Amino acid sequence: MNDSAFAILIVDDEPNIRSGLQRGLTDEAELIDTAQDAEEALSKIRQRAYPLIIADVRLPSAMSGLELVEQVLRIRPQTTAIVITAHGTVETAVEAMRLGAFDFITKPVDLDLIRQQVRKARKHHELLRENRQLRDQLANAGEVTGIIGNCSSMQNLLRQIRQVAATDATVMIQGESGTGKELVARALHDLSHRSEAPFVAVNLGALPETLLESELFGHEKGAFTGASRQKPGCFEQAHGGSLFLDEITEIPAKCQVDLLRVLETGKYCRIGGETLLQSDVRLISATNKNAQSEIDEHHFREDLYYRLNIVPIEIPPLRHRREDIPLLIEHFMEHFCKRHGRENKLVSTEAMQALCSARWPGNVRQLRNVVERLVVTVNSDTVHLDDIPAELSGNAKSPGKSPLPKTLVEAVEEAERDCIAQALSACEYHRERTAKALGISVRTLHYKMNRYELH
């Protein structure tokens, strides 16, 4: 029996009570064990976890049922206990609750009542387990990588990061603006053997072409007008560590050739210098564009792309991982309430629904900014639907204006997802037949099924 199954241990000295409860609660648990005294119960509890124990107060042993509950909660704090007795008093009930019992029931036992309490206890146990998993997940994802996500696509991403981080393979990260590409790059660095060395990030799209070569490779004093001193470039600054080149498809043609040469030879020179410097960096690049389209339009060298794209990592947009939105909101809400000295705020069901159904073209970055705005501007302890910015609320419309239309990317993706879903259904999820019907390869179909979570 799996330890994660809901199991009940019934502790009573009367055989009829034990067998009657065991039969009556058969449909409420995957496993029901019994014990006739506290010693037998403790022996079984030390061997496996029972999410729920039902114990009589009076047991034929030196230890009473209340003392047993106290011992059990010391050994397994997540256990839920229901105490039953034929001699119910207010004092006994109060003591049972003080020791941590979930409920107190008097004999003769009403089977319907105890079934009801067992269901409540099971639900309580499941909530505790979910909260524990959520806390573990937040601690793991937040402290190790800074990445938060519970959906299957994000869990796959985290597994891929951990796997790739252990190597020195060159990585290209693709994802829309605001999805967290630099966060993934930092996670790859932090989990690698280079974590003690520098992590250097440079946004290639923000640099003018005249400065880009100097920024990457450095320059010698007097190399050009204004070069009053020697300056190390990003490759030199990141020596022994990781170099993150964001918006890699924005790099001009001349620098593409220089970068390709460094990747092929592992050596470079500062501008105006003759000394060959050794490159010892783990190169990570990122783009929010379709790299293949940039190659087809001759904006990006194909040979450089293959050098950079040894390991591709794709980050899903927020609209493809909506189940993570409540988790992200909780995380950002706690973060910004602490930052701005505010009491932690709750989000009403209606407001949460509006936030979960919003388009989020700016992805996680936009969500983060919206949560900070709510923390600063909402005075009450609860965020309501009326507090949600009009452009995000599904029912909010500006006077005289139509709702914002979908972007072209969103419309195309939605149509593609629907088309693949219909083809899969028509072909009874047979992948080869589906791929043939759609005119694509099985590998492409598999990729798109993972992307759109069509399983």
Backbone torsions as a table, in degrees:
resi	resn	phi	psi	omega
1	MET	NA	129.5	178.6
2	ASN	-64.1	135.1	-179.5
3	ASP	-64.5	-18.8	179.4
4	SER	-81.4	-8.5	178.6
5	ALA	-69.8	152.9	179.1
6	PHE	-79.5	115.3	-176.7
7	ALA	-122.2	144.7	-179.6
8	ILE	-120.3	139.0	172.7
9	LEU	-116.7	120.8	179.6
10	ILE	-101.0	123.9	-177.5
11	VAL	-119.5	110.4	-179.7
12	ASP	-157.2	144.4	-178.6
13	ASP	-82.5	-11.0	179.5
14	GLU	-94.1	117.1	-178.3
15	PRO	-57.3	-38.8	-178.3
16	ASN	-64.0	-39.0	177.8
17	ILE	-64.6	-44.9	-178.4
18	ARG	-61.2	-50.8	-176.9
19	SER	-68.6	-37.1	179.6
20	GLY	-64.4	-44.4	177.6
21	LEU	-67.3	-37.4	-179.6
22	GLN	-62.8	-42.7	178.4
23	ARG	-70.3	-42.8	-175.5
24	GLY	-68.5	-23.2	-177.5
25	LEU	-106.6	14.2	-176.5
26	THR	-54.1	-39.9	-176.3
27	ASP	-81.5	-3.1	-174.7
28	GLU	-99.1	-6.7	-177.0
29	ALA	-152.5	157.4	177.7
30	GLU	-79.1	-23.6	-179.0
31	LEU	-147.5	133.8	175.6
32	ILE	-130.3	117.0	176.2
33	ASP	-110.8	163.1	178.6
34	THR	-131.4	158.2	174.5
35	ALA	-145.9	145.1	-176.1
36	GLN	-92.9	-13.9	177.8
37	ASP	-152.5	176.3	-175.4
38	ALA	-66.3	-37.4	-178.5
39	GLU	-63.4	-45.4	178.6
40	GLU	-64.6	-38.9	179.6
41	ALA	-62.6	-46.4	-179.8
42	LEU	-63.2	-37.4	177.8
43	SER	-60.5	-43.6	179.7
44	LYS	-70.3	-37.4	-178.0
45	ILE	-67.9	-30.9	177.9
46	ARG	-71.4	-21.7	-178.7
47	GLN	-87.2	-29.8	179.8
48	ARG	-155.7	163.1	-179.9
49	ALA	-88.2	132.7	171.9
50	TYR	-114.2	110.3	179.0
51	PRO	-57.5	-26.5	-179.2
52	LEU	-136.5	132.4	168.8
53	ILE	-119.7	141.0	175.3
54	ILE	-116.5	112.6	-171.9
55	ALA	-125.5	137.6	172.8
56	ASP	-75.4	145.8	179.6
57	VAL	-66.8	-43.6	-177.5
58	ARG	-97.1	117.8	-179.4
59	LEU	-126.1	149.2	-177.5
60	PRO	-78.9	60.7	-179.6
61	SER	-155.4	174.2	-179.2
62	ALA	-68.0	-20.0	-177.3
63	MET	-105.3	129.6	178.1
64	SER	-81.5	172.3	178.6
65	GLY	-63.3	-35.9	178.4
66	LEU	-68.1	-39.6	176.8
67	GLU	-66.5	-35.5	176.2
68	LEU	-62.0	-45.7	178.9
69	VAL	-57.9	-43.6	179.6
70	GLU	-61.1	-42.6	179.6
71	GLN	-66.3	-43.5	-178.2
72	VAL	-61.3	-44.6	-177.9
73	LEU	-68.2	-21.3	173.1
74	ARG	-75.4	-40.4	-178.7
75	ILE	-74.0	-46.4	-177.7
76	ARG	-132.1	88.7	-173.3
77	PRO	-60.9	-22.3	-177.5
78	GLN	-83.2	0.1	-179.6
79	THR	-71.8	142.2	173.2
80	THR	-104.1	137.9	-176.5
81	ALA	-124.7	135.6	170.8
82	ILE	-115.7	127.9	-177.7
83	VAL	-105.4	133.3	177.1
84	ILE	-122.2	149.4	179.0
85	THR	-158.7	153.4	175.8
86	ALA	-89.8	-7.5	-176.2
87	HIS	-124.6	66.9	-175.7
88	GLY	-75.6	128.0	173.7
89	THR	-132.7	160.2	178.7
90	VAL	-60.9	-41.0	-178.5
91	GLU	-62.2	-41.6	179.5
92	THR	-65.5	-42.4	179.8
93	ALA	-62.6	-44.8	179.5
94	VAL	-61.6	-43.4	179.7
95	GLU	-63.7	-40.7	179.2
96	ALA	-60.7	-45.3	-179.8
97	MET	-67.1	-37.6	179.0
98	ARG	-61.7	-36.5	-179.6
99	LEU	-77.2	-9.1	176.4
100	GLY	110.8	10.7	178.7
101	ALA	-66.3	145.4	-179.8
102	PHE	-78.0	-35.5	179.8
103	ASP	-158.0	165.4	-177.7
104	PHE	-132.6	121.4	-175.0
105	ILE	-126.5	137.9	179.8
106	THR	-98.0	151.5	175.1
107	LYS	-83.6	154.3	-2.0
108	PRO	-67.6	141.3	-174.2
109	VAL	-72.3	127.3	172.0
110	ASP	-85.6	110.8	-173.3
111	LEU	-61.4	-39.1	178.5
112	ASP	-63.2	-39.8	179.6
113	LEU	-65.5	-43.9	-177.3
114	ILE	-70.2	-32.9	174.0
115	ARG	-61.0	-43.2	-179.9
116	GLN	-61.1	-43.0	-179.6
117	GLN	-69.5	-35.1	177.2
118	VAL	-64.3	-41.3	177.8
119	ARG	-62.7	-41.0	176.7
120	LYS	-63.4	-41.8	179.5
121	ALA	-64.5	-38.1	179.0
122	ARG	-65.8	-43.3	178.4
123	LYS	-62.5	-40.9	177.5
124	HIS	-61.0	-43.2	178.5
125	HIS	-62.6	-42.5	-179.5
126	GLU	-65.3	-38.4	177.5
127	LEU	-65.5	-41.8	177.5
128	LEU	-60.6	-42.8	-179.2
129	ARG	-65.7	-43.4	178.9
130	GLU	-62.8	-43.7	179.1
131	ASN	-64.3	-39.1	178.6
132	ARG	-64.7	-42.9	178.3
133	GLN	-63.6	-40.0	179.8
134	LEU	-64.2	-44.6	178.4
135	ARG	-63.6	-42.4	178.6
136	ASP	-62.7	-41.5	-178.7
137	GLN	-66.0	-43.7	178.1
138	LEU	-63.3	-42.5	-179.8
139	ALA	-64.4	-44.6	-178.2
140	ASN	-66.3	-52.4	-177.1
141	ALA	-68.0	-41.4	-175.9
142	GLY	-72.2	-45.0	-174.8
143	GLU	-78.3	-32.2	-175.6
144	VAL	-88.6	-43.4	-172.8
145	THR	-125.7	-17.2	-174.9
146	GLY	76.2	5.0	-177.2
147	ILE	-104.1	130.8	-178.2
148	ILE	-117.4	127.0	178.6
149	GLY	-176.8	136.3	-177.2
150	ASN	-114.5	-15.8	-176.9
151	CYS	-72.5	165.2	-174.8
152	SER	-61.9	-39.1	-177.7
153	SER	-65.9	-36.2	178.9
154	MET	-75.4	-34.5	175.4
155	GLN	-65.4	-38.4	174.7
156	ASN	-62.9	-40.2	178.4
157	LEU	-62.3	-44.5	179.8
158	LEU	-63.8	-40.2	177.1
159	ARG	-62.8	-41.7	180.0
160	GLN	-64.4	-41.2	179.1
161	ILE	-60.4	-47.6	-178.5
162	ARG	-62.9	-38.0	-178.8
163	GLN	-69.1	-45.7	-175.2
164	VAL	-75.3	-32.7	-175.9
165	ALA	-59.2	-29.6	-176.9
166	ALA	-71.8	-8.2	-178.4
167	THR	-111.1	177.3	174.1
168	ASP	-105.9	16.7	-176.6
169	ALA	-61.9	142.3	176.4
170	THR	-72.4	134.5	-173.2
171	VAL	-122.2	138.3	170.1
172	MET	-116.7	122.9	-179.9
173	ILE	-101.5	128.2	177.9
174	GLN	-118.8	138.4	179.6
175	GLY	176.4	157.0	-179.6
176	GLU	-66.7	164.4	176.8
177	SER	-60.0	134.9	177.1
178	GLY	88.1	3.2	-178.8
179	THR	-84.1	-15.9	177.3
180	GLY	104.2	40.6	-177.7
181	LYS	-67.0	-40.5	178.7
182	GLU	-67.6	-32.5	177.1
183	LEU	-62.0	-41.3	177.3
184	VAL	-66.0	-42.3	178.8
185	ALA	-60.7	-42.7	178.8
186	ARG	-65.2	-36.8	178.2
187	ALA	-64.1	-41.6	177.7
188	LEU	-60.1	-39.2	178.5
189	HIS	-70.6	-48.1	-175.0
190	ASP	-63.5	-29.9	-178.8
191	LEU	-93.0	3.6	-176.8
192	SER	-98.8	172.9	177.1
193	HIS	-72.6	-7.3	178.5
194	ARG	-93.2	7.8	-169.8
195	SER	-60.8	-26.3	179.9
196	GLU	-81.9	-13.5	179.9
197	ALA	-91.6	172.3	-174.7
198	PRO	-66.6	148.2	167.2
199	PHE	-113.6	115.5	-176.9
200	VAL	-115.1	125.7	-179.8
201	ALA	-115.8	135.5	177.2
202	VAL	-136.8	132.5	178.2
203	ASN	-93.1	104.8	-176.0
204	LEU	-66.7	-28.6	-178.9
205	GLY	-73.6	-16.3	-177.4
206	ALA	-94.6	-4.0	-176.7
207	LEU	-104.3	134.8	173.8
208	PRO	-66.4	150.8	-175.3
209	GLU	-58.2	-33.7	-177.1
210	THR	-66.7	-24.3	-178.2
211	LEU	-102.0	-11.4	-170.7
212	LEU	-63.8	-44.8	-177.7
213	GLU	-63.7	-41.4	178.3
214	SER	-65.3	-38.0	-179.8
215	GLU	-64.2	-39.5	-177.6
216	LEU	-77.1	-46.4	-169.4
217	PHE	-110.2	-8.4	-179.4
218	GLY	81.9	177.6	178.2
219	HIS	-150.0	158.8	175.9
220	GLU	-90.1	159.0	176.3
221	LYS	-60.1	129.8	178.9
222	GLY	82.2	7.2	-178.4
223	ALA	-64.4	-29.8	177.8
224	PHE	-158.2	171.2	-178.6
225	THR	-60.2	125.2	-179.5
226	GLY	97.5	-9.4	178.9
227	ALA	-83.2	79.8	-173.3
228	SER	-82.9	-10.0	179.2
229	ARG	-152.8	165.4	176.2
230	GLN	-72.0	138.3	-179.1
231	LYS	-131.4	123.3	175.5
232	PRO	-74.1	143.7	178.2
233	GLY	-89.1	-177.2	-177.0
234	CYS	-63.6	-36.9	179.0
235	PHE	-62.0	-39.7	-179.4
236	GLU	-72.0	-40.8	-179.9
237	GLN	-63.8	-33.7	-176.6
238	ALA	-91.7	9.8	-175.7
239	HIS	-52.8	127.2	-178.6
240	GLY	86.0	-11.6	-177.7
241	GLY	-117.3	-137.0	-175.9
242	SER	-125.7	139.9	176.6
243	LEU	-115.7	121.2	-178.5
244	PHE	-106.5	116.0	179.1
245	LEU	-105.6	101.0	-179.9
246	ASP	-84.3	152.6	-177.7
247	GLU	53.2	50.6	-175.2
248	ILE	-61.2	-29.7	-178.6
249	THR	-73.1	-6.5	177.5
250	GLU	-88.0	-4.5	-175.8
251	ILE	-69.2	132.6	-178.3
252	PRO	-69.7	163.9	-172.6
253	ALA	-57.4	-43.5	-178.2
254	LYS	-60.9	-44.6	-180.0
255	CYS	-70.5	-27.3	176.0
256	GLN	-61.6	-41.6	178.6
257	VAL	-64.2	-44.7	-179.3
258	ASP	-63.7	-41.7	-179.8
259	LEU	-65.9	-40.3	178.0
260	LEU	-61.2	-39.7	-179.8
261	ARG	-63.6	-41.1	178.8
262	VAL	-63.8	-41.9	-179.8
263	LEU	-65.2	-33.6	-177.5
264	GLU	-80.5	-38.1	-174.2
265	THR	-103.6	-22.8	-176.0
266	GLY	75.5	14.7	-177.8
267	LYS	-134.5	156.0	178.7
268	TYR	-159.1	167.5	175.7
269	CYS	-123.7	148.5	169.7
270	ARG	-68.4	154.9	176.5
271	ILE	-62.9	129.4	-178.8
272	GLY	83.6	1.4	-179.0
273	GLY	-111.2	164.7	180.0
274	GLU	-119.5	-12.9	-177.9
275	THR	-76.8	126.6	176.4
276	LEU	-77.0	127.5	177.5
277	LEU	-105.5	142.2	-179.3
278	GLN	-85.4	132.3	177.5
279	SER	-93.3	116.5	175.0
280	ASP	-124.0	75.6	179.2
281	VAL	-133.6	153.6	169.7
282	ARG	-94.7	113.6	-174.3
283	LEU	-89.9	125.7	176.8
284	ILE	-125.5	126.6	179.1
285	SER	-119.6	165.1	-179.7
286	ALA	-150.6	153.8	176.2
287	THR	-152.3	149.0	173.5
288	ASN	-103.7	9.7	178.8
289	LYS	-106.9	166.8	173.9
290	ASN	-81.0	106.2	-174.6
291	ALA	-60.1	-37.1	-179.1
292	GLN	-65.0	-37.7	177.3
293	SER	-65.6	-39.1	177.8
294	GLU	-63.9	-35.1	176.6
295	ILE	-68.4	-46.1	-179.2
296	ASP	-60.3	-32.6	-179.8
297	GLU	-91.0	8.8	176.0
298	HIS	61.7	30.9	174.2
299	HIS	-92.9	-18.1	-175.2
300	PHE	-139.9	135.2	-176.9
301	ARG	-69.9	133.6	-179.4
302	GLU	-68.0	-39.7	-179.6
303	ASP	-65.9	-33.8	176.2
304	LEU	-69.5	-38.9	178.5
305	TYR	-58.4	-45.8	-179.0
306	TYR	-67.6	-29.2	176.1
307	ARG	-70.7	-36.7	-177.1
308	LEU	-83.1	-28.7	-171.3
309	ASN	-97.5	40.4	178.0
310	ILE	-60.6	-48.0	175.7
311	VAL	-122.9	108.8	177.6
312	PRO	-85.4	137.8	174.6
313	ILE	-127.7	125.6	179.8
314	GLU	-113.1	130.1	179.2
315	ILE	-98.7	125.3	-179.1
316	PRO	-70.4	144.7	174.1
317	PRO	-68.8	161.7	-175.8
318	LEU	-61.7	-32.7	-179.1
319	ARG	-67.2	-15.7	177.1
320	HIS	-96.7	3.0	179.0
321	ARG	-141.5	50.8	-174.6
322	ARG	-63.7	-26.1	-179.7
323	GLU	-66.6	-14.9	177.8
324	ASP	-86.8	-11.0	-174.2
325	ILE	-60.4	-46.4	177.6
326	PRO	-58.3	-39.5	179.1
327	LEU	-64.1	-43.0	178.8
328	LEU	-66.2	-41.7	179.1
329	ILE	-61.1	-44.7	179.0
330	GLU	-59.6	-43.7	-179.3
331	HIS	-64.8	-49.0	-178.4
332	PHE	-68.6	-36.1	179.5
333	MET	-61.3	-47.2	179.1
334	GLU	-62.9	-42.1	-178.7
335	HIS	-62.1	-48.6	-174.9
336	PHE	-78.4	-28.3	174.2
337	CYS	-63.6	-40.5	176.6
338	LYS	-66.9	-43.0	-177.2
339	ARG	-63.0	-41.2	-175.0
340	HIS	-98.7	8.9	176.3
341	GLY	66.2	36.0	179.8
342	ARG	-108.3	153.7	172.0
343	GLU	-67.8	144.5	-178.2
344	ASN	-60.7	137.5	-176.1
345	LYS	-105.0	147.4	172.0
346	LEU	-94.4	159.7	177.3
347	VAL	-118.6	123.7	-178.3
348	SER	-64.3	160.4	-179.0
349	THR	-58.5	-44.6	-178.3
350	GLU	-64.6	-42.1	179.5
351	ALA	-65.3	-41.3	178.8
352	MET	-63.5	-40.1	178.1
353	GLN	-62.0	-41.3	178.8
354	ALA	-64.2	-41.9	179.4
355	LEU	-67.2	-37.6	-179.3
356	CYS	-71.3	-26.4	-177.1
357	SER	-98.0	-1.4	-179.8
358	ALA	-67.8	162.2	-175.2
359	ARG	-74.6	-39.1	-179.2
360	TRP	53.3	59.6	176.9
361	PRO	-63.9	-24.4	177.8
362	GLY	-90.9	4.3	174.1
363	ASN	59.7	-147.1	-172.2
364	VAL	-63.3	-33.9	178.6
365	ARG	-61.1	-41.8	178.2
366	GLN	-66.3	-43.0	178.6
367	LEU	-59.7	-43.6	179.2
368	ARG	-59.2	-45.2	-179.6
369	ASN	-65.3	-39.0	-179.9
370	VAL	-65.6	-42.6	179.9
371	VAL	-63.3	-41.1	177.6
372	GLU	-62.5	-40.5	177.6
373	ARG	-60.8	-42.0	179.8
374	LEU	-65.4	-40.2	178.6
375	VAL	-60.5	-40.7	-175.8
376	VAL	-77.6	-37.5	-170.0
377	THR	-97.8	-22.1	-178.4
378	VAL	-88.2	121.1	-175.6
379	ASN	-85.4	-27.8	-178.7
380	SER	-78.3	172.7	-179.1
381	ASP	-86.0	1.1	178.9
382	THR	-132.0	134.4	175.4
383	VAL	-87.5	121.0	-178.9
384	HIS	-104.9	170.5	-177.7
385	LEU	-56.4	-39.4	-179.0
386	ASP	-64.4	-20.1	-179.5
387	ASP	-81.4	-17.8	-177.2
388	ILE	-71.0	133.5	177.8
389	PRO	-52.7	140.3	-173.3
390	ALA	-57.2	-34.5	-177.2
391	GLU	-71.4	-13.1	179.5
392	LEU	-101.2	-31.4	-177.0
393	SER	-70.0	128.7	-177.0
394	GLY	-62.5	-29.6	-177.1
395	ASN	-96.3	-8.7	-175.3
396	ALA	-85.5	129.1	177.1
397	LYS	-132.6	138.8	175.9
398	SER	-72.4	145.3	-178.5
399	PRO	-58.3	128.0	176.1
400	GLY	76.9	5.3	-178.9
401	LYS	-118.8	148.7	176.4
402	SER	-83.1	158.0	176.5
403	PRO	-59.3	151.5	179.6
404	LEU	-62.4	132.6	179.5
405	PRO	-75.8	165.5	174.6
406	LYS	-69.8	151.4	173.0
407	THR	-72.2	163.8	180.0
408	LEU	-62.3	-40.0	179.7
409	VAL	-61.8	-44.7	-179.9
410	GLU	-62.9	-42.5	-178.5
411	ALA	-64.9	-43.1	179.9
412	VAL	-65.0	-44.3	-179.3
413	GLU	-63.9	-40.3	179.4
414	GLU	-64.1	-42.3	179.0
415	ALA	-65.4	-41.0	179.8
416	GLU	-64.2	-44.0	179.7
417	ARG	-61.6	-45.4	-179.8
418	ASP	-62.9	-40.8	-179.8
419	CYS	-62.6	-45.5	-179.6
420	ILE	-66.7	-41.0	179.7
421	ALA	-61.6	-42.7	179.2
422	GLN	-65.3	-41.0	-179.7
423	ALA	-66.5	-41.1	177.9
424	LEU	-61.6	-43.2	179.5
425	SER	-64.1	-44.0	-179.4
426	ALA	-64.6	-32.7	-178.7
427	CYS	-97.1	14.4	178.8
428	GLU	53.4	38.8	177.2
429	TYR	59.9	24.4	172.1
430	HIS	-81.7	114.0	-168.7
431	ARG	-67.5	-40.4	-178.9
432	GLU	-65.5	-42.7	178.7
433	ARG	-66.7	-39.7	179.4
434	THR	-63.8	-45.2	179.9
435	ALA	-61.5	-40.9	179.1
436	LYS	-64.8	-42.1	-179.7
437	ALA	-64.2	-34.4	-178.7
438	LEU	-86.1	-11.4	-179.7
439	GLY	75.0	31.1	178.6
440	ILE	-130.3	169.1	179.2
441	SER	-78.4	160.4	177.7
442	VAL	-63.2	-36.1	179.0
443	ARG	-63.4	-43.1	177.9
444	THR	-64.5	-41.2	178.5
445	LEU	-61.6	-44.4	-179.7
446	HIS	-60.2	-42.7	179.3
447	TYR	-61.7	-45.2	-177.4
448	LYS	-71.9	-32.1	174.7
449	MET	-63.1	-41.4	177.1
450	ASN	-66.4	-41.2	-178.9
451	ARG	-62.5	-43.8	-177.5
452	TYR	-95.2	3.0	179.0
453	GLU	55.9	50.6	179.6
454	LEU	-101.9	87.1	-178.2
455	HIS	-130.0	NA	NA
